[in-house]
Amino acid sequence: MQNFTPEDLLQYLYNETSQEKTAAIKAALESDWSLREKFDVIAEGRNRLEQLKLSPRKQAIDNILAYAEKAVSELSTPA
């Protein structure tokens, strides 16, 4: 039996695994209660995060835009 990491389970949860890996994880979840327990914890965490109403602060957005503007101006300035 293959060992799956929490990252593998997270990718599986978000449908980001290959068909082969998806099938392997699905089979393992059906037979390995410990793995299923870990997956359920990850899935519950996702569900809780989806219920939160989060949005970035205006200052964070402004900082990102300023950084991007600076990077673009540096790239477009001839050397």
KABELCOR-V424494 format. One record per residue. N is the residue number from 0. RES is the residue in one letter. SS is DSSP state (h for helix, s for strand, l for the rest). PSI is psi in degrees with one decimal (999 if undefined). Layout:
BEGIN
[[N/RES/SS/PSI] [N/RES/SS/PSI]]
END
This chain:
BEGIN
[[0/M/l/141.2] [1/Q/l/144.7] [2/N/l/131.2] [3/F/l/138.8] [4/T/l/165.3] [5/P/h/-32.8] [6/E/h/-38.7] [7/D/h/-43.9] [8/L/h/-37.3] [9/L/h/-43.0] [10/Q/h/-40.1] [11/Y/h/-43.9] [12/L/h/-37.9] [13/Y/l/15.8] [14/N/l/44.3] [15/E/l/16.7] [16/T/l/157.6] [17/S/l/165.9] [18/Q/h/-40.0] [19/E/h/-45.1] [20/K/h/-38.0] [21/T/h/-46.1] [22/A/h/-40.7] [23/A/h/-42.9] [24/I/h/-42.6] [25/K/h/-44.4] [26/A/h/-41.1] [27/A/h/-38.5] [28/L/h/-30.9] [29/E/h/-24.5] [30/S/h/-17.4] [31/D/l/102.4] [32/W/h/-32.1] [33/S/h/-43.1] [34/L/h/-40.8] [35/R/h/-38.3] [36/E/h/-43.3] [37/K/h/-42.6] [38/F/h/-42.3] [39/D/h/-36.6] [40/V/h/-43.7] [41/I/h/-44.0] [42/A/h/-39.6] [43/E/h/-38.6] [44/G/h/-42.7] [45/R/h/-44.0] [46/N/h/-41.0] [47/R/h/-41.4] [48/L/h/-37.4] [49/E/h/-24.9] [50/Q/h/-18.9] [51/L/l/141.7] [52/K/l/94.0] [53/L/l/145.8] [54/S/l/146.8] [55/P/l/154.5] [56/R/l/152.1] [57/K/h/-37.9] [58/Q/h/-38.7] [59/A/h/-43.5] [60/I/h/-43.8] [61/D/h/-40.2] [62/N/h/-41.7] [63/I/h/-45.1] [64/L/h/-39.4] [65/A/h/-40.9] [66/Y/h/-44.0] [67/A/h/-41.2] [68/E/h/-40.8] [69/K/h/-43.3] [70/A/h/-41.5] [71/V/h/-42.9] [72/S/h/-34.8] [73/E/h/-36.5] [74/L/h/-32.9] [75/S/h/-7.9] [76/T/l/123.8] [77/P/l/145.6] [78/A/l/999]]
END
